[in-house]
Amino acid sequence: MGADRPPSRRGELLNVRTNPTPSGPSVTEREARQVAEAAREQDWRKPSFAKELFLGRFRLDLIHPHPLPADEDARRGEEFLAKLRDFCETKIDSARIEREAKIPDEVINGLKELGALGMKIDTKYGGLGLTQVYYNKALALVGSANPSIGALLSAHQSIGVPQPLKQFGTQEQKDEFLPRCARTDISAFLLTEPDVGSDPARLATMAVPDGDSYVLDGVKLWTTNGVVADLLVVMARVPKSDGHKGGITAFVVEAAADGITVEHRNAFMGLRGLENGVTRFHQVRVPAAHRIGPEGAGLKIALTTLNTGRLSLPAMCVGAGKWCLKIAREWSGAREQWGKPVALHEAVGAKISFIAATTFALEAVLDLSSQMADEDRNDIRIEAALAKLYGSEMGCLMADELVQIRGGRGFETAESLAARGERAVPAEQVLRDLRINRIFEGSTEIMHLLIAREAVDAHLKVAGDLIDPDKSLSDKAKAGAKAGGFYARWLPKLVTGAGQLPRSYAEFHPSGHADLSPHLRYVERTARKLARSTFYAMSRWQGKMETKQGFLGRVVDIGAELFAMSAACVRAELLRTTEDHGREAYQLADTFCRQSHIRVDELFDRLWTNTDDIDRKVVKGVLSGTYTWLESGVVDPSGEGPWIADATPGPSTRENVHRPIR
């Protein structure tokens, strides 16, 4: 959430635009990569289930038995969820928010009184101190009431002021800002600019040192919460000078400071209540004491913040999936076609099965990743990214299937349905609202590249110099020797494993339940196959690997499916041992894994049998005008104006639409 596509772009596996524009400096492709690579976390100090999976090692011991929250954390979390549910059911009118394109002030003030602004803030600063698990459960709940409210709370806490201060702020900053964020002040995250999204090397907003302050100038786009925010996290470039390292730097900025103008409140196809705008800074003075971390650490702070912050999006996708399942069940049982409920027709039933199984798996991925984040025993940067990627893609598919199940009523608005006397089911709204999740906090395409970069990190560390055209022959020779030792130990382990033994993972076949052990054996075998495929691709393409974005995307999608299958099986076993519906959980996990297995096999086929090469030729033809004849016969209803708005620094000429909520 927040600034469209925060700094998700990492490392060598990225193609970056290099053209100069009015809003950003001219940056070479190599310079842009260096900025992105410097911002990513370089080391792996803790184990990572997903990282091991991409290396062909199925470390079930890292996720099984499924970790659980402490009893006290669960008690406090459940108490808050009960209060939040009552608030959602009695105080939130989602239809009104959709109709007026605004969250009523009394709703936001009610959430403040409830403590919802401080769900993730420590109790010593006035927050609720919820765990990541219960924070995400709360987002799923409130997001089901209205996704715009979920977006407001998530942008405030997941990427706004509280999270970066929690991880990187000074004690003075925490004491000053966290109590405000816990109860009264809404925060926003400002990175994206009119022509700067996932290539932050071209960031144009400047923060010029001036005594014990910095002076900010620039324009920020897609500032979620920016219209109503009291506090801002702003990413700006500090010029290098005597006594100043310079670089992209993070600041806490008072939204009401002189020189800040919210010039426009943006409107979107979904999330109509979203308070997202365009913010201009003109000679805005910010105390040096409000800088978060050292100069030049802004992108690293943002990326580290997003490691767990990204879990907020799949949380709301889980909530949407649960709602889609409820509506699909109720509607498909009531609506009859050809003498029986439509649910009993196979074409519709398959969609319902997909929604049910996928919702179970998404919740498994979310809860597992969240609990691992709480325990802090594992590095979950890949798991959180996979949860965001998989949740946003599958959430949209589930909503689309619900619209199809509802037929014409799925395409009709809830308001229209109610006006003619039927239940006001906002299926089309959920589809519109969920669509942004494939773009928020790193688009699907950027997430593919981000995860791929992390997935091949071990290879680049031992063999990166071999494929780097700028390295000397002596450097390549050293890298060759290092790589030879690594691969001599690693490759033989990809030949055989537990997935080939028929009795492996036998504990996942309890009496009277579906047998999940074959699925875990499949994950183990397939992880080794995926690692072999990745190694072969690196050997084949070497330095050109970074351009094979189609291949890399499929590799990541396979890894996401394997992670989801693993999480689903582990969650089913947890529910079998702790709750009453273990048998049903096993059935859902079995169904999901069978569906996922089919998708994985198709993705493997497409690794090597695809149209990637011819697609590139067609794209070049499109850009050169070869196919303009194909565009004839239509009219373009678009208005006039530049493709990208001018963001030249200077005073604002527009009315300030900033409206803090009190």
C-alpha positions as CSV (number, residue, x, y, z in Angstrom):
1,M,0.0,0.0,0.0
2,G,1.3,3.5,0.2
3,A,3.3,4.7,-2.8
4,D,2.1,2.4,-5.6
5,R,5.3,0.4,-6.0
6,P,7.7,1.1,-3.1
7,P,11.3,0.2,-3.5
8,S,10.8,-3.4,-4.3
9,R,13.3,-3.5,-7.2
10,R,16.5,-5.2,-6.1
11,G,19.7,-6.1,-7.7
12,E,21.1,-7.4,-10.9
13,L,18.0,-9.2,-12.1
14,L,16.2,-5.9,-13.0
15,N,15.9,-3.9,-16.2
16,V,15.8,-0.2,-15.4
17,R,14.8,2.6,-17.6
18,T,17.6,5.1,-18.1
19,N,16.0,8.0,-20.0
20,P,16.1,11.4,-18.3
21,T,12.8,13.1,-17.5
22,P,11.7,16.4,-16.1
23,S,11.0,14.7,-12.7
24,G,14.2,12.6,-12.3
25,P,17.9,12.7,-13.0
26,S,19.5,10.7,-15.9
27,V,20.8,7.5,-14.4
28,T,22.6,4.7,-16.3
29,E,21.3,1.1,-16.0
30,R,24.4,0.1,-14.0
31,E,24.0,3.0,-11.6
32,A,20.3,2.2,-11.0
33,R,21.2,-1.4,-10.3
34,Q,23.9,-0.4,-7.9
35,V,21.5,1.7,-5.9
36,A,19.0,-1.1,-5.7
37,E,21.6,-3.7,-4.9
38,A,23.1,-1.6,-2.1
39,A,19.6,-1.2,-0.5
40,R,18.9,-4.9,-0.2
41,E,19.9,-6.9,2.8
42,Q,23.1,-8.7,1.8
43,D,23.4,-11.3,4.5
44,W,21.3,-14.3,5.7
45,R,21.8,-14.5,9.4
46,K,18.9,-16.8,10.1
47,P,17.4,-19.8,8.2
48,S,14.8,-19.3,5.6
49,F,12.4,-22.1,4.5
50,A,11.6,-20.5,1.2
51,K,15.3,-19.7,0.4
52,E,16.1,-23.4,1.1
53,L,13.2,-24.4,-1.1
54,F,14.6,-22.5,-4.1
55,L,18.0,-24.2,-3.5
56,G,16.3,-27.6,-3.7
57,R,16.3,-28.3,0.0
58,F,12.9,-29.1,1.6
59,R,13.5,-28.0,5.2
60,L,10.1,-29.1,6.7
61,D,11.7,-28.9,10.2
62,L,11.7,-25.1,9.8
63,I,7.9,-24.9,9.7
64,H,6.7,-28.1,11.3
65,P,5.3,-28.5,13.9
66,H,3.5,-25.3,13.1
67,P,4.6,-22.5,15.5
68,L,1.9,-21.0,17.8
69,P,1.4,-17.7,19.5
70,A,1.9,-17.5,23.2
71,D,-1.2,-17.9,25.3
72,E,-1.1,-14.3,26.6
73,D,-0.7,-12.9,23.0
74,A,-3.6,-15.0,21.8
75,R,-5.8,-13.9,24.7
76,R,-5.1,-10.2,24.1
77,G,-5.5,-10.7,20.3
78,E,-8.9,-12.4,20.6
79,E,-10.2,-9.7,23.0
80,F,-9.4,-7.0,20.5
81,L,-10.8,-9.0,17.6
82,A,-14.1,-9.3,19.5
83,K,-14.2,-5.5,20.0
84,L,-13.2,-4.9,16.4
85,R,-15.9,-7.3,15.1
86,D,-18.6,-5.4,17.0
87,F,-17.3,-2.1,15.7
88,C,-17.3,-3.4,12.1
89,E,-20.8,-4.8,12.4
90,T,-22.4,-1.8,14.1
91,K,-20.4,1.3,13.0
92,I,-19.1,0.6,9.4
93,D,-21.5,1.2,6.5
94,S,-19.6,-0.1,3.5
95,A,-22.3,0.9,1.1
96,R,-22.1,4.5,2.3
97,I,-18.3,4.6,1.8
98,E,-18.7,3.3,-1.7
99,R,-21.4,5.8,-2.5
100,E,-19.7,8.8,-1.0
101,A,-16.1,7.7,-1.9
102,K,-15.0,8.6,1.6
103,I,-14.6,7.0,5.0
104,P,-16.8,9.0,7.4
105,D,-14.7,10.9,10.0
106,E,-16.7,9.3,12.8
107,V,-15.6,5.9,11.7
108,I,-12.0,6.9,11.7
109,N,-12.3,8.6,15.1
110,G,-14.1,5.4,16.4
111,L,-11.1,3.3,15.2
112,K,-8.8,5.7,17.0
113,E,-10.8,5.3,20.2
114,L,-10.7,1.5,19.8
115,G,-6.9,1.7,19.5
116,A,-6.8,0.4,16.0
117,L,-4.2,2.9,14.9
118,G,-1.8,1.3,17.5
119,M,-2.3,-2.4,16.9
120,K,1.4,-3.0,16.2
121,I,2.7,-0.3,18.5
122,D,4.2,-1.4,21.9
123,T,2.0,-0.9,24.9
124,K,4.6,1.4,26.5
125,Y,3.9,3.9,23.8
126,G,0.1,3.6,24.2
127,G,-0.4,0.9,21.5
128,L,-2.1,-2.5,21.8
129,G,1.1,-4.4,21.1
130,L,-0.6,-7.1,19.0
131,T,1.5,-9.8,17.4
132,Q,1.8,-9.9,13.6
133,V,-0.6,-12.9,13.6
134,Y,-3.4,-10.9,15.3
135,Y,-2.6,-7.7,13.5
136,N,-3.2,-9.6,10.2
137,K,-6.4,-11.2,11.6
138,A,-7.6,-7.7,12.4
139,L,-6.8,-6.4,8.9
140,A,-8.6,-9.4,7.4
141,L,-11.7,-8.6,9.6
142,V,-11.8,-4.9,9.0
143,G,-10.9,-5.3,5.3
144,S,-13.9,-7.5,4.9
145,A,-16.1,-4.8,6.3
146,N,-14.5,-2.3,3.8
147,P,-11.2,-2.6,2.1
148,S,-10.5,1.1,2.1
149,I,-10.4,1.0,5.9
150,G,-8.0,-1.9,5.8
151,A,-5.8,0.1,3.4
152,L,-5.9,3.1,5.8
153,L,-4.9,1.1,8.8
154,S,-2.3,-0.9,6.9
155,A,-0.6,2.0,5.3
156,H,-0.4,3.8,8.6
157,Q,1.1,0.9,10.5
158,S,2.8,-1.4,8.0
159,I,4.8,1.2,6.1
160,G,4.0,4.5,7.7
161,V,5.8,6.1,10.6
162,P,5.4,3.3,13.3
163,Q,7.2,0.4,11.6
164,P,10.4,2.2,10.4
165,L,10.7,3.9,13.8
166,K,10.2,0.6,15.6
167,Q,13.2,-0.8,13.7
168,F,15.4,2.1,13.0
169,G,14.3,5.1,15.1
170,T,16.1,6.7,18.0
171,Q,14.6,6.5,21.4
172,E,13.8,10.2,21.2
173,Q,11.9,9.7,18.0
174,K,10.0,6.8,19.4
175,D,9.1,8.8,22.5
176,E,7.9,11.7,20.4
177,F,6.0,10.1,17.6
178,L,4.8,6.6,18.6
179,P,2.3,7.7,21.2
180,R,0.8,10.1,18.6
181,C,0.6,7.3,16.0
182,A,-1.0,4.9,18.6
183,R,-4.0,7.0,19.3
184,T,-4.5,10.2,17.3
185,D,-2.2,10.7,14.3
186,I,-2.5,9.0,10.9
187,S,0.8,8.5,9.0
188,A,1.6,7.9,5.4
189,F,4.6,6.7,3.3
190,L,5.9,8.9,0.5
191,L,8.3,7.4,-2.1
192,T,6.8,7.3,-5.5
193,E,7.0,10.3,-7.8
194,P,5.3,11.0,-11.1
195,D,8.0,9.3,-13.1
196,V,9.7,7.3,-10.3
197,G,8.2,4.1,-9.1
198,S,10.3,0.9,-8.9
199,D,13.6,2.6,-10.0
200,P,14.3,4.8,-7.0
201,A,17.8,5.6,-8.3
202,R,16.1,8.5,-10.2
203,L,14.4,9.9,-7.2
204,A,14.1,13.7,-7.7
205,T,12.8,15.0,-4.3
206,M,15.7,16.7,-2.7
207,A,16.6,17.3,1.0
208,V,19.3,19.9,1.2
209,P,21.2,20.2,4.5
210,D,20.9,23.7,6.1
211,G,22.4,24.0,9.5
212,D,20.5,21.6,11.9
213,S,17.7,21.1,9.3
214,Y,17.1,19.8,5.8
215,V,15.0,21.7,3.2
216,L,12.7,19.5,1.1
217,D,11.6,20.2,-2.4
218,G,9.8,17.8,-4.7
219,V,6.5,16.1,-5.6
220,K,5.2,12.8,-4.4
221,L,2.5,10.7,-6.1
222,W,0.1,8.0,-4.9
223,T,0.5,9.0,-1.2
224,T,-1.9,6.6,0.5
225,N,-3.3,8.3,3.6
226,G,-1.5,11.5,2.4
227,V,-4.7,13.5,2.2
228,V,-5.6,13.0,5.8
229,A,-2.2,12.3,7.3
230,D,-0.7,14.0,10.3
231,L,2.8,12.5,9.9
232,L,4.7,11.5,6.8
233,V,7.6,9.2,6.1
234,V,9.3,10.9,3.2
235,M,12.1,9.5,1.0
236,A,14.3,12.3,-0.4
237,R,17.8,12.5,-2.0
238,V,20.4,14.3,0.1
239,P,23.2,15.8,-2.1
240,K,26.7,14.7,-1.2
241,S,28.7,17.5,0.4
242,D,31.3,18.2,3.1
243,G,30.1,16.4,6.2
244,H,27.2,14.8,4.4
245,K,27.4,11.3,2.9
246,G,24.2,12.0,0.9
247,G,22.0,9.5,-0.8
248,I,18.3,8.6,-0.5
249,T,17.3,9.3,3.1
250,A,14.2,8.8,5.2
251,F,12.6,11.6,7.2
252,V,9.6,12.0,9.6
253,V,7.8,15.1,8.4
254,E,4.8,16.9,10.0
255,A,2.1,17.0,7.4
256,A,1.0,20.4,8.4
257,A,4.4,22.0,8.0
258,D,4.7,25.2,5.9
259,G,5.4,24.5,2.3
260,I,3.4,21.2,2.1
261,T,0.4,21.1,-0.2
262,V,-1.8,18.2,-1.0
263,E,-2.7,19.2,-4.5
264,H,-5.1,16.5,-5.5
265,R,-7.0,13.6,-4.0
266,N,-6.8,10.7,-6.5
267,A,-9.8,8.5,-7.5
268,F,-9.5,4.9,-8.5
269,M,-11.5,2.0,-10.0
270,G,-11.6,0.5,-6.5
271,L,-11.0,1.4,-2.9
272,R,-13.1,4.5,-3.4
273,G,-12.6,5.5,0.2
274,L,-8.8,5.6,-0.2
275,E,-7.3,8.9,0.9
276,N,-4.6,8.9,-1.7
277,G,-3.1,12.1,-3.2
278,V,-0.4,14.1,-4.8
279,T,1.8,16.0,-2.3
280,R,4.2,18.9,-3.1
281,F,7.0,20.0,-0.9
282,H,8.4,23.5,-1.4
283,Q,11.1,24.7,0.9
284,V,9.9,22.5,3.7
285,R,12.2,22.7,6.7
286,V,12.7,19.4,8.6
287,P,14.8,19.1,11.7
288,A,17.8,16.8,11.4
289,A,16.6,15.1,14.5
290,H,13.7,13.8,12.4
291,R,15.9,11.9,10.0
292,I,15.4,8.1,10.3
293,G,18.8,6.4,10.4
294,P,21.9,7.8,8.6
295,E,22.0,9.6,5.3
296,G,21.8,7.2,2.4
297,A,19.9,4.5,4.3
298,G,16.4,5.3,3.2
299,L,15.9,2.5,0.7
300,K,17.4,-0.1,3.0
301,I,15.0,1.1,5.7
302,A,12.0,1.0,3.4
303,L,12.9,-2.5,2.1
304,T,13.5,-3.9,5.6
305,T,10.2,-2.3,6.8
306,L,8.4,-4.1,3.9
307,N,9.7,-7.5,4.9
308,T,6.9,-7.9,7.3
309,G,4.8,-4.9,6.1
310,R,3.9,-6.8,2.9
311,L,1.9,-9.4,5.0
312,S,-0.9,-6.8,5.3
313,L,-2.0,-7.3,1.7
314,P,-2.4,-11.1,1.8
315,A,-4.2,-10.6,5.1
316,M,-6.9,-8.7,3.4
317,C,-6.9,-11.2,0.5
318,V,-7.6,-13.9,3.0
319,G,-10.5,-11.9,4.4
320,A,-11.9,-11.4,0.8
321,G,-11.5,-15.2,0.1
322,K,-13.5,-16.0,3.2
323,W,-16.3,-13.6,2.1
324,C,-16.2,-15.0,-1.5
325,L,-16.6,-18.5,-0.1
326,K,-19.6,-17.5,2.1
327,I,-21.4,-15.8,-0.8
328,A,-20.6,-18.6,-3.2
329,R,-22.0,-21.1,-0.7
330,E,-25.2,-19.2,0.0
331,W,-26.0,-18.1,-3.5
332,S,-25.1,-21.4,-5.2
333,G,-27.3,-23.3,-2.8
334,A,-30.3,-21.0,-3.3
335,R,-30.1,-20.5,-7.1
336,E,-31.5,-23.4,-9.1
337,Q,-30.8,-24.2,-12.7
338,W,-32.2,-27.2,-14.6
339,G,-33.7,-28.7,-11.6
340,K,-30.9,-28.5,-9.0
341,P,-28.8,-25.9,-7.2
342,V,-26.1,-24.4,-9.5
343,A,-23.5,-25.6,-7.0
344,L,-24.2,-29.1,-8.0
345,H,-23.4,-28.4,-11.6
346,E,-19.7,-29.4,-12.2
347,A,-18.8,-26.2,-14.0
348,V,-19.9,-24.1,-11.0
349,G,-18.8,-26.6,-8.4
350,A,-15.2,-26.5,-9.6
351,K,-15.1,-22.8,-9.0
352,I,-16.5,-23.2,-5.5
353,S,-13.9,-25.9,-4.7
354,F,-11.1,-23.6,-6.0
355,I,-12.3,-20.7,-3.8
356,A,-12.6,-23.0,-0.7
357,A,-9.2,-24.7,-1.2
358,T,-7.4,-21.6,-2.1
359,T,-8.8,-19.6,0.9
360,F,-7.5,-22.4,3.2
361,A,-4.1,-22.3,1.6
362,L,-3.8,-18.5,1.7
363,E,-4.7,-18.4,5.4
364,A,-2.1,-21.2,5.9
365,V,0.6,-19.1,4.1
366,L,-0.4,-15.9,6.0
367,D,-0.5,-17.5,9.5
368,L,2.7,-19.4,9.1
369,S,4.6,-16.4,7.7
370,S,3.2,-14.1,10.4
371,Q,4.0,-16.5,13.3
372,M,7.5,-16.9,11.9
373,A,7.8,-13.1,11.9
374,D,6.7,-13.0,15.5
375,E,9.1,-15.6,16.6
376,D,12.0,-14.0,14.7
377,R,13.8,-17.3,14.4
378,N,13.7,-17.3,10.6
379,D,14.5,-14.8,7.9
380,I,11.1,-14.4,6.2
381,R,11.9,-11.8,3.5
382,I,11.1,-14.4,0.8
383,E,8.2,-15.9,2.6
384,A,6.5,-12.5,3.1
385,A,7.2,-11.6,-0.6
386,L,5.7,-14.9,-1.7
387,A,2.7,-14.4,0.5
388,K,2.1,-10.9,-1.0
389,L,2.6,-12.2,-4.6
390,Y,0.5,-15.3,-4.2
391,G,-2.2,-13.7,-2.1
392,S,-2.8,-10.8,-4.5
393,E,-2.9,-13.0,-7.6
394,M,-5.1,-15.7,-6.1
395,G,-7.3,-13.2,-4.3
396,C,-8.2,-11.6,-7.7
397,L,-8.9,-15.0,-9.2
398,M,-11.3,-15.9,-6.4
399,A,-13.2,-12.6,-6.7
400,D,-13.4,-13.1,-10.5
401,E,-14.8,-16.6,-10.0
402,L,-17.4,-15.3,-7.6
403,V,-18.5,-12.7,-10.1
404,Q,-18.8,-15.5,-12.7
405,I,-20.7,-17.7,-10.3
406,R,-23.2,-14.9,-9.6
407,G,-23.6,-14.3,-13.4
408,G,-25.3,-11.0,-14.3
409,R,-25.9,-10.3,-10.6
410,G,-22.1,-10.5,-10.1
411,F,-21.6,-7.7,-12.6
412,E,-24.5,-5.6,-11.2
413,T,-23.7,-3.2,-8.3
414,A,-24.9,-3.8,-4.8
415,E,-26.8,-0.5,-5.0
416,S,-28.7,-1.6,-8.1
417,L,-29.5,-5.0,-6.7
418,A,-31.0,-3.5,-3.6
419,A,-33.0,-1.0,-5.6
420,R,-34.8,-3.8,-7.4
421,G,-35.4,-5.8,-4.2
422,E,-32.5,-8.3,-4.1
423,R,-29.7,-8.8,-1.6
424,A,-27.0,-6.1,-2.0
425,V,-24.0,-8.3,-2.7
426,P,-21.0,-6.2,-3.7
427,A,-19.2,-8.9,-5.7
428,E,-18.1,-6.5,-8.5
429,Q,-16.8,-4.1,-5.9
430,V,-14.7,-6.7,-4.3
431,L,-13.2,-7.5,-7.7
432,R,-12.4,-3.8,-8.2
433,D,-11.0,-3.4,-4.7
434,L,-8.8,-6.4,-4.9
435,R,-7.3,-5.5,-8.2
436,I,-4.9,-2.9,-6.8
437,N,-3.2,-5.6,-4.6
438,R,-1.4,-6.8,-7.7
439,I,0.3,-3.4,-7.9
440,F,0.5,-2.1,-4.3
441,E,3.8,-2.6,-2.5
442,G,5.5,-4.0,-5.5
443,S,3.7,-5.1,-8.7
444,T,3.5,-8.8,-9.5
445,E,6.2,-8.2,-12.2
446,I,8.5,-6.5,-9.7
447,M,7.8,-9.1,-7.0
448,H,8.8,-11.8,-9.5
449,L,12.2,-10.1,-10.0
450,L,12.7,-9.3,-6.3
451,I,12.1,-12.9,-5.2
452,A,14.1,-14.2,-8.1
453,R,17.1,-12.1,-7.0
454,E,16.9,-13.5,-3.5
455,A,16.3,-17.0,-4.8
456,V,19.6,-17.0,-6.8
457,D,21.5,-15.1,-4.1
458,A,23.6,-18.1,-3.2
459,H,24.6,-18.6,-6.9
460,L,25.5,-15.0,-7.3
461,K,27.7,-15.0,-4.2
462,V,29.8,-18.0,-5.5
463,A,29.6,-17.4,-9.2
464,G,28.5,-13.8,-9.7
465,D,32.0,-12.7,-10.9
466,L,31.9,-15.3,-13.6
467,I,29.0,-13.7,-15.4
468,D,30.0,-10.1,-14.6
469,P,31.4,-8.5,-17.8
470,D,33.3,-5.9,-15.8
471,K,35.4,-8.4,-13.8
472,S,39.0,-9.2,-14.7
473,L,40.2,-12.6,-15.8
474,S,41.9,-13.1,-12.4
475,D,38.6,-12.3,-10.6
476,K,36.8,-14.8,-12.9
477,A,39.4,-17.4,-12.2
478,K,39.0,-17.0,-8.4
479,A,35.2,-17.1,-8.8
480,G,35.5,-20.2,-10.9
481,A,37.4,-22.0,-8.2
482,K,35.0,-20.9,-5.6
483,A,32.0,-21.9,-7.7
484,G,33.5,-25.3,-8.5
485,G,33.7,-26.2,-4.8
486,F,30.2,-25.0,-4.1
487,Y,28.6,-26.9,-7.0
488,A,30.6,-30.0,-6.4
489,R,28.9,-30.2,-3.0
490,W,25.5,-28.9,-4.0
491,L,24.6,-30.6,-7.3
492,P,24.8,-34.2,-6.0
493,K,22.3,-33.4,-3.4
494,L,19.7,-32.6,-6.1
495,V,19.6,-36.1,-7.4
496,T,17.8,-38.0,-4.7
497,G,15.9,-37.2,-1.6
498,A,13.1,-38.1,0.8
499,G,10.5,-37.4,-1.8
500,Q,11.5,-40.6,-3.5
501,L,10.9,-42.8,-0.4
502,P,7.3,-44.1,-0.2
503,R,7.1,-43.9,3.6
504,S,8.4,-40.3,3.9
505,Y,6.3,-37.8,5.9
506,A,4.1,-40.7,7.1
507,E,2.8,-38.5,10.0
508,F,0.8,-36.6,7.5
509,H,-1.4,-39.7,6.9
510,P,-3.3,-40.2,10.1
511,S,-6.1,-42.8,10.2
512,G,-9.4,-41.6,8.9
513,H,-7.9,-38.5,7.1
514,A,-6.9,-37.7,3.6
515,D,-3.3,-38.6,2.9
516,L,-1.1,-35.5,2.6
517,S,2.3,-37.4,2.6
518,P,2.4,-37.8,-1.2
519,H,2.0,-34.0,-1.6
520,L,5.0,-33.3,0.7
521,R,7.0,-35.9,-1.2
522,Y,6.0,-34.1,-4.4
523,V,7.2,-30.8,-2.9
524,E,10.6,-32.3,-1.9
525,R,11.1,-33.8,-5.4
526,T,9.9,-30.7,-7.2
527,A,12.1,-28.3,-5.1
528,R,15.1,-30.3,-6.3
529,K,13.8,-30.2,-9.9
530,L,13.3,-26.4,-9.6
531,A,16.9,-25.9,-8.3
532,R,18.3,-28.0,-11.2
533,S,16.2,-26.0,-13.7
534,T,17.5,-22.7,-12.2
535,F,21.1,-23.9,-12.3
536,Y,20.7,-25.1,-16.0
537,A,19.3,-21.7,-16.9
538,M,22.2,-19.8,-15.3
539,S,24.6,-22.0,-17.1
540,R,22.9,-21.5,-20.4
541,W,22.2,-17.7,-20.2
542,Q,24.9,-16.6,-17.7
543,G,24.9,-12.7,-17.8
544,K,21.8,-12.6,-19.9
545,M,19.8,-14.3,-17.2
546,E,18.6,-10.9,-15.9
547,T,16.7,-10.4,-19.2
548,K,14.8,-13.7,-18.9
549,Q,12.0,-12.2,-16.9
550,G,9.4,-14.7,-18.2
551,F,11.6,-17.6,-17.1
552,L,12.3,-16.0,-13.7
553,G,8.6,-15.2,-13.1
554,R,7.7,-18.9,-13.7
555,V,10.5,-20.1,-11.4
556,V,9.1,-17.8,-8.6
557,D,5.5,-18.9,-9.3
558,I,6.5,-22.6,-8.9
559,G,8.2,-21.7,-5.6
560,A,5.1,-19.9,-4.4
561,E,3.0,-22.9,-5.2
562,L,5.4,-25.2,-3.3
563,F,5.4,-22.9,-0.3
564,A,1.6,-22.8,-0.3
565,M,1.4,-26.6,-0.5
566,S,3.8,-26.9,2.4
567,A,1.9,-24.4,4.5
568,A,-1.5,-26.0,3.7
569,C,-0.3,-29.4,4.8
570,V,1.4,-28.1,8.0
571,R,-1.7,-26.1,8.9
572,A,-4.0,-29.1,8.3
573,E,-1.9,-31.2,10.7
574,L,-2.1,-28.3,13.3
575,L,-5.8,-28.2,13.1
576,R,-6.1,-31.9,13.3
577,T,-4.3,-31.9,16.6
578,T,-5.8,-28.7,18.1
579,E,-9.3,-28.2,16.8
580,D,-12.5,-30.1,15.9
581,H,-12.3,-29.9,12.1
582,G,-9.0,-31.6,11.4
583,R,-10.6,-34.0,9.0
584,E,-12.1,-31.2,6.9
585,A,-8.8,-29.3,7.0
586,Y,-7.0,-32.3,5.7
587,Q,-9.6,-32.6,2.9
588,L,-9.1,-28.9,1.9
589,A,-5.3,-29.2,2.0
590,D,-5.5,-32.4,-0.2
591,T,-7.8,-30.6,-2.7
592,F,-5.6,-27.5,-2.8
593,C,-2.4,-29.6,-3.3
594,R,-4.0,-31.5,-6.2
595,Q,-5.0,-28.2,-7.8
596,S,-1.6,-26.7,-7.2
597,H,0.2,-29.8,-8.5
598,I,-1.5,-29.2,-11.9
599,R,-0.5,-25.6,-12.0
600,V,3.1,-26.4,-11.1
601,D,3.4,-29.0,-13.9
602,E,2.1,-26.5,-16.4
603,L,4.6,-23.9,-15.2
604,F,7.5,-26.4,-15.6
605,D,6.3,-27.0,-19.2
606,R,6.3,-23.3,-19.8
607,L,9.9,-22.8,-18.5
608,W,11.2,-24.2,-21.8
609,T,8.2,-24.2,-24.1
610,N,6.9,-20.6,-24.4
611,T,6.7,-17.6,-26.7
612,D,9.1,-15.4,-24.9
613,D,11.4,-14.9,-27.8
614,I,8.7,-14.1,-30.4
615,D,7.0,-11.9,-27.9
616,R,10.1,-9.7,-27.7
617,K,10.1,-9.4,-31.5
618,V,6.4,-8.4,-31.5
619,V,7.0,-5.8,-28.8
620,K,9.8,-4.2,-30.8
621,G,7.5,-4.1,-33.7
622,V,4.7,-2.5,-31.7
623,L,7.1,0.2,-30.3
624,S,8.5,0.9,-33.8
625,G,5.1,1.4,-35.3
626,T,5.0,-1.8,-37.4
627,Y,1.5,-2.7,-36.3
628,T,-0.2,0.7,-36.2
629,W,-2.5,-0.4,-39.0
630,L,-4.0,-2.8,-36.4
631,E,-5.2,0.1,-34.3
632,S,-7.4,1.5,-37.0
633,G,-11.2,1.4,-36.8
634,V,-11.5,2.7,-33.3
635,V,-11.7,6.1,-31.5
636,D,-9.6,7.0,-28.5
637,P,-11.7,8.5,-25.7
638,S,-8.7,9.5,-23.7
639,G,-8.3,13.2,-22.9
640,E,-5.5,15.5,-23.7
641,G,-2.4,16.0,-21.6
642,P,1.1,14.6,-21.0
643,W,1.6,10.9,-20.2
644,I,3.5,11.9,-17.0
645,A,2.7,15.1,-15.1
646,D,5.4,17.7,-14.7
647,A,6.9,17.5,-11.3
648,T,9.3,20.5,-11.4
649,P,10.0,21.7,-7.9
650,G,8.5,25.0,-6.9
651,P,5.6,26.6,-5.0
652,S,2.2,25.1,-5.4
653,T,-0.4,26.8,-7.5
654,R,-3.3,24.6,-6.3
655,E,-5.6,24.6,-3.3
656,N,-4.5,22.5,-0.4
657,V,-6.9,19.6,0.0
658,H,-5.2,18.2,3.1
659,R,-7.8,17.5,5.8
660,P,-6.6,16.1,9.0
661,I,-9.3,14.2,11.0
662,R,-10.0,15.3,14.5
